[in-house]
Structures are given as C-alpha cells and as structure tokens.
Amino acid sequence: VLQSFAALEATKNKNIKVHTLILGTMPSDKSFGNELSPKDVILRGGDGPQNYGHARNSFWNIVGSAFGFQRHQTPYTKQTEALTNQGYAVWDVLQAAQRKGSLDSNIVKESQIPSDIPKFILDHPDVDRLVFAANSAEIFCQKQVWGDWLQTGVATTSTANRSSNHNDEAVHGKKHKNNNGNNKIVR
C-alpha cells in the first residue's frame, strides 16, 4: 500500500492563509524518489520525495514561471516555499492505495483510502478554490467520495466516508459555500 505525502502548505510563516488547494491523485514512483537517475535529480531540483516529483512533470516548471524560478536551478524546498508562501497548498485526494507502477489508472479501486479534504477545508476557512491537477483526482472526488459535499458545499468530517451519485453539471464551475459561508469554487 502506497502512502501519500502530508499536505504541503506554508510552515515557516503561520500567518499565511491558504486560499487555493491544488489536488493530485497519488504520488508517482519518481515522486517518492525511487529509481532516480543523476539527470532526474538535477531536473527536479534535488532527490528524495517530492510532490509532482517526476522530472518530466510540468507542475513545478509552471509554478516556476509564475513565481520567478527555474526548477532545475532551484532546490525543491525553495520551490515549495515560493508556492506555499503565496497561499497555495498541495495535497492528494488519496491518503493511501495499492497501485502497480505510477499510472492513476492502475490504482486498485477497492484499496483507495481518501484524504480528509473536508477537514482540511474546515481547518483552513480561507480556501476558496480547489484546483485538480489530475483528471483522475477530480473524478475520484466527484464520484467516489465527496460528491454530496461538492454539490452542497457543506464540509463535514463525516462526508469523507460517504459516496453519492450526481451529475457532473452540478459540480463544474459551481460556487459552493462551506460552514462559514465562504464560496468554494471547483475548477
């Protein structure tokens, strides 16, 4: 069973409020730091576990373009600080799952354990946007676990273990309100 990373958010400055939560599905083998070539280590800004850590994943290159750094010239810790210090957090929709290889399509459905995203939202009341970095992450949220929460916008810790059916039209681009009355925007 693969375990996901903890949520990546600002740690040095507790006054930074998270406004956007970027969600992936599960880290790839390369994100865990497995089987890295010397070139991979250079291209990703270091070795060891990294969110979106595959050297060919464009996530950190896009972040670098937005916040003024080049991934291959910047240590991973500095890359994450550049993003999180602007109020962004990164996490995965799955806390744990079984998967052969790195493809999301190889995740064993029966093994999926969701991350408690509703609790994260309740703990970070300034979050007003969820961004899905992977289509499979969005589908998992909509159809497997949090469909009711995404429809109603009411986040409770009990929704993490429930599933509901709904149509996709009800979720895309719709504003949601959490318990504090703040809008939650999906996509």
N, C-alpha and C positions, 0 to 999 in steps of 0.2 A: 504494500500500500504506500503510495506516494503522499507525502505531507506537503501542503502549500506553505509559502512563507507567511510571516506575520504581515499585517497591513503596513505599508510603507507610508509614513507621514512624518511631518516635522517633529524632531525630537529635541533639538538644541534650544529652540525658541517656542515655549509653550503658548505664547500669545498669538501665534499664527493659527488662524481659524481655517479649517478645511472647508472649501466651497465646492470642490469637484472631486468625485470619487471615480477613478478610472479602473474598470474591471476587466480582468482577463479570465481565462478558464482554469488553467493549471500550468505551473512552470514546465518548460521543456527539459529534456535531459541536459542540454547545454546550459540552460538557466541554473540548474543545480550545480554546474561547474564540472560535469562529468566529461571525460574524453576531450579536453580542450587541447588544440594544437597551440604552439607558440604564437602563430598568427592570430588565432581566435582571441588569445589573452590580450594582445595588442589592440585588436579591432574593438574589443568590448570595454576597454579601459581597466583591465585587471582580471584576476582569476577569482575563483570561489563563487558561491551562489549569488545570483543577480536576477532581479525581476527583468523580464524581457531580455535575458542574457545571451541569446543566440547571436553570434557576431553578425549574421545576416538579417536579424530582425531590425526593422527601421525605426522602432519606437524611440530609442534614445537619440538617434540621428535627428528625428523630427523635433524632439524636446530640445536638443542642442541648437537647432536652427532657431527655435522660438526664444531661447534664453541665453544665446551667445556662447556656446561652447562646441567643440568638436569631440565627438565621442572617443575616438582613438587617441586623443591627446589629453583626455580628462579622466582622472581616477573616478571609479564608479561612485564613491562616496560624495564626490563633488557634483556628479551628475544628479544624484538623488537629492542633494541639498538644493540645487538650482530649481528643481521641480517642486519639492515639498515646501520650500520657503516662500513659494508663491501661492500656497493654499491648496495644492493638489495632493491627493493621496492615491495610492495604487494598491490594489488587492486582487485576489482571485475569488471567483464565485464558489469554487470548490475548496474546502478545507483539506480533503483527502479523497483519493480514489485509486483504483487499480488501472494501469494503462501499460500496454506494451509499446515501447517507443515513445515518440513525442507528439504524435498527432492526436488532436482532440477527438477525432472520430474513433480512435482506439480505446477511449475511456469505457470501462465496463460500467454500464448504467446502474446495475444493482450495487455497485461499490461506492457510488457517489455520496459524499458527506458534505453538505453545504456549509459555507462560511456564514456566520451570523451577520449578514449585511443589514437587516433591520436594526439590530442592536448598535451597529456602527453608526447608522443614521441617527438613532436616538441619542447616542453619546456625542455626536457632532451635529448639533442642530442648525449650523450654518450651511450644511451641504445643500446645494440647490440644483445639482446636476450629477447624473450618473452618465458616464461615458463607457460604452462597451468596446473594448479593444479587439474583441473577437466575436464573430457572429455566434459561435457556439456558446459563449458566455451569456449573450442576450437570450438565446433560445432557452438555455437552462433556466435562467431567471423567470422567463415568461411562462414556460410550460411545465417545469418540473417542481418548482418550489414556491416562488413568490408572486405568482400570477394575481392572486387576490390582493396582495399588498400593492403591486404596481397599479392595479385598477383603482383601488380606493385611496391610495396614498397614506393609509393609516399603518404606521410601522409599529409592530409589537414584537416582542421576542418570541411569542408563540407562533408567529407566521413562518418561522424558519423551518418548521417540520410539516407544514401543510402544503397541499398541492391543489390547484384548481384549474378548470378549463375556462378559457375566454378567447375572444377573437383578437388577432394581432392589431386590428384597427383601434381597439380600445387603449392600446399602450403607446404606440408610436407617436411621439410629439405631444402627448397629453401632459398637462401640468398636474402634478399631484401635490397634496398637502399632507404634511406629517402632523403629529400630535400637537406641535407648536404653531401650526397654521402656516409654516413656510412652504413655498412651492418646491416641488421636486420635478425636475424635467428629465425625461428619458429620451435620449437621442436628440 
